[in-house]
Amino acid sequence: KAGVTQTPRYLIKTRGQQVTLSCSPISGHRSVSWYQQTPGQGLQFLFEYFSETQRNKGNFPGRFSGRQFSNSRSEMNVSTLELGDSALYLCASTWGGETEAFFGQGTRLTVV
Amino acid sequence: QKEVEQNSGPLSVPEGAIASLNCTYSDRVSQSFFWYRQYSGKSPELIMSIYSNGDKEDGRFTAQLNKASQYVSLLIRDSQPSDSATYLCAVNMNSGGYQKVTFGTGTKLQVIP
């Protein structure tokens, strides 16, 4: 059974650019959550999608957005990148949002 | 009050000792509790799930749950240097009418050889 797949693994972008990250959940899982983690910090919740609908949203500016497709794959987009957006972005999938969450390997974004 | 609270540490224990990691949570109707281990620069890995009051053992790991006190803990017996990592407590909580797993900020464990 394949795990959660995130692409790309590493990204370097310039301030002002935008970026799209992808997450393919475990087969059968319908909920995908996104987190931002900066060095020494805990997981900062971005948003959760379930059956193509955003169910929960964290306290991040509108530059951070996401979507989920009918096959449960999810993308998150960050527009007008800032240096402070440099972080490890993690996605986690669960069957319905309340069960064990399984994480992908993460995408490490560096903004220069 | 934070929804899921952990001491950030670092918690330092000598090799071979018992490491005790603690977590409290705010939603008294929560039913599902998880412990994750995260090595530096890596993604969190699920190591234990617990749903009922009492202890659950898996190898050197024991999760303890006390719903009345809204408290969950993780004991690591015979701690090894390879156990050095950040341990995240996660709790299933009601959020906006839906159930969502909420994470604590983690406790950093250092096992000293």
Chai-1 contact restraints between the chains, C-beta under 6 A:
chainA,res_idxA,chainB,res_idxB,connection_type,confidence,min_distance_angstrom,max_distance_angstrom,comment,restraint_id
A,G42,B,T105,contact,1.0,0.0,6.0,A-B,restraint_1
A,G42,B,G106,contact,1.0,0.0,6.0,A-B,restraint_2
A,L43,B,F103,contact,1.0,0.0,6.0,A-B,restraint_3
A,R55,B,Y98,contact,1.0,0.0,6.0,A-B,restraint_4
A,N56,B,S95,contact,1.0,0.0,6.0,A-B,restraint_5
A,N56,B,G96,contact,1.0,0.0,6.0,A-B,restraint_6
A,N56,B,K100,contact,1.0,0.0,6.0,A-B,restraint_7
A,L90,B,S43,contact,1.0,0.0,6.0,A-B,restraint_8
A,G97,B,Y98,contact,1.0,0.0,6.0,A-B,restraint_9
A,G97,B,Q99,contact,1.0,0.0,6.0,A-B,restraint_10
A,G97,B,K100,contact,1.0,0.0,6.0,A-B,restraint_11
A,E98,B,N92,contact,1.0,0.0,6.0,A-B,restraint_12
A,E98,B,Q99,contact,1.0,0.0,6.0,A-B,restraint_13
A,E100,B,L46,contact,1.0,0.0,6.0,A-B,restraint_14
A,E100,B,S49,contact,1.0,0.0,6.0,A-B,restraint_15
A,A101,B,V101,contact,1.0,0.0,6.0,A-B,restraint_16
A,F103,B,S43,contact,1.0,0.0,6.0,A-B,restraint_17
A,F103,B,P44,contact,1.0,0.0,6.0,A-B,restraint_18
A,Q105,B,S43,contact,1.0,0.0,6.0,A-B,restraint_19
A,G106,B,S43,contact,1.0,0.0,6.0,A-B,restraint_20
